[in-house]
């Protein structure tokens, strides 16, 4: 089989977390090889994941946008988005933003309630 990748991948054994559905859904994975352009992901069982998602590699403190290139039942090959395409924030930051947005909405409702004429 001829290698078609522009940049060779390095073997890895890194824990990863993919996030999709506006970062409301997450799934653990194992990053088995990786380069700056892509990676091979392995899952604990048969999974169904979207064609595009964010992946966080905890040990490296990295978060990247990924696109599926190929997939099998328990594995997937992905390419990473070009830097100008990436507008990814950490999963923790996304959760905190959702919490603050919910808090702001609750406060807005409370102010409207208190402003009503009696």
C-alpha positions in Angstrom: 0.0 0.0 0.0 1.4 3.4 -1.0 1.5 6.1 1.6 -0.7 9.1 0.5 -0.1 11.4 3.4 1.9 14.5 2.8 3.3 14.4 6.4 4.2 11.1 8.0 2.4 10.3 11.3 4.0 9.5 14.6 2.7 6.6 16.6 1.0 7.7 19.8 -1.0 6.4 22.7 -2.9 9.5 23.8 -6.3 9.8 25.4 -8.6 12.1 23.5 -12.1 13.5 23.9 -14.2 14.4 21.0 -17.0 16.9 21.3 -19.9 17.5 18.9 -23.5 18.6 18.9 -22.4 22.1 19.9 -20.1 20.6 22.5 -23.1 19.1 24.4 -22.0 15.5 23.5 -18.6 14.0 24.2 -16.9 10.7 23.6 -13.6 9.2 24.7 -11.1 7.9 22.2 -7.5 6.9 21.8 -5.2 8.7 19.4 -3.0 6.0 17.9 -1.0 8.1 15.4 -0.8 11.7 14.7 0.8 14.5 12.6 0.1 18.2 12.4 -2.5 17.4 9.7 -4.4 14.5 11.0 -4.7 11.4 13.3 -6.1 7.9 13.6 -8.7 7.6 16.4 -9.7 4.3 18.1 -12.9 3.9 20.1 -13.9 1.4 22.8 -16.7 -0.1 20.7 -18.8 0.6 17.7 -19.6 4.3 17.5 -21.4 6.7 15.3 -19.8 10.1 15.2 -20.5 13.1 13.0 -18.4 14.0 10.0 -16.9 17.0 11.8 -16.2 17.6 15.5 -13.7 19.0 17.9 -11.0 16.8 19.5 -9.2 17.6 22.7 -5.9 15.8 23.5 -5.5 16.3 27.2 -1.9 15.4 27.6 -0.9 17.9 25.0 -3.4 20.5 26.1 -4.5 20.7 22.4 -8.0 21.2 21.0 -8.5 21.0 17.2 -11.3 20.9 14.7 -11.4 17.5 12.9 -13.0 16.1 9.7 -13.5 12.4 9.1 -11.6 11.0 6.1 -12.4 7.3 6.6 -14.1 5.3 9.3 -14.6 1.7 10.4 -16.7 0.4 13.3 -14.2 1.2 16.0 -11.7 3.4 14.2 -11.6 6.7 12.2 -9.0 8.7 10.3 -9.3 12.4 10.5 -7.7 15.5 9.1 -7.4 18.7 11.2 -8.8 22.0 10.0 -6.3 24.5 8.8 -5.4 27.2 11.4 -7.5 29.8 9.8 -10.5 27.5 9.9 -10.0 26.8 13.6 -12.0 28.8 16.1 -12.0 26.2 18.7 -12.1 26.8 22.4 -11.6 24.3 25.2 -14.5 22.1 26.2 -14.2 23.6 29.7 -14.5 27.1 28.3 -17.5 26.1 26.2 -19.2 24.6 29.3 -18.6 27.8 31.3 -19.9 29.9 28.5 -23.1 27.9 28.4 -23.5 28.2 32.2 -23.0 32.0 32.0 -25.5 32.3 29.2 -28.1 30.4 31.2 -27.4 32.6 34.2 -27.7 35.7 32.1 -31.1 34.5 30.8 -32.3 33.8 34.3 -31.3 37.3 35.4 -33.0 38.8 32.4 -36.2 37.1 33.3 -35.9 38.1 36.9 -35.3 41.8 36.0 -38.4 41.7 33.6 -40.4 40.1 36.4 -39.4 42.8 38.9 -40.0 45.6 36.4 -43.6 44.6 35.8 -46.2 47.1 37.1 -48.0 45.9 40.2 
